[in-house]
Amino acid sequence: MDKILEEVKKERLRQNKKFGKQDHTPIEWIAILSEEVGEASREAVDHHFEYGLEELKLLGRTIVMDDIQDNRMRRYRKELIQVAAVAVQMVECLDRNEAGI
């Protein structure tokens, strides 16, 4: 778990560097989080239903299919780290606003 939390922390730092401190309303945060969850969902759905691999199945290209599926799972994991980082950022914003910072 420590490795995963460190990845979330690094992603938070990356987000801060890219966007700066973000103070959004709760509804804006939910929209941002939903967008990230949507990206993770897309990778999971594409992996599960093997979208776009029909032609490769017909050609018997299982090695290429496996590579595509492996890449989807890597992207899925990356998106989940981003989801976690955004959720952390949401709590940080909430705490800042409650503290009047």
C-alpha positions, -999 to +999 in steps of 0.1 A: +000+000+000+029+024+007+040+022-029+005+030-042+001+060-018+035+073-029+023+071-065-008+091-055+014+116-038+035+120-069+004+124-090-009+151-067+025+170-070+022+166-108-013+181-107-001+210-085+027+217-109+004+216-139-026+234-125-015+251-093-036+251-062-072+244-072-102+257-053-134+245-069-169+242-056-181+207-047-201+203-079-170+213-100-149+188-081-175+160-087-174+168-124-136+167-124-136+134-105-163+120-127-142+127-158-113+108-143-135+079-133-149+079-168-114+075-183-108+046-159-142+031-169-134+034-206-102+013-201-120-013-181-149-016-205-126-018-236-105-045-218-135-065-207-153-064-241-121-065-261-133-035-281-114-030-314-099-065-313-123-083-335-102-080-366-071-093-347-091-123-335-100-132-371-064-129-381-052-150-351-030-121-339-031-131-302+003-115-294-008-081-306-041-085-288-023-094-255-001-063-259-032-041-264-049-056-234-018-052-213-016-016-223-053-011-214-046-024-179-016-002-175-037+028-185-066+017-162-041+016-133-028+050-142-063+064-143-071+050-109-041+067-095-054+100-110-088+093-095-073+088-061-052+120-064-082+141-074-101+127-045-073+136-021-072+171-037-110+174-031-105+168+006-076+192+007-097+219-009-126+212+015-102+214+045-087+247+033-121+262+028-133+251+062-102+265+078-106+297+059-072+294+042 
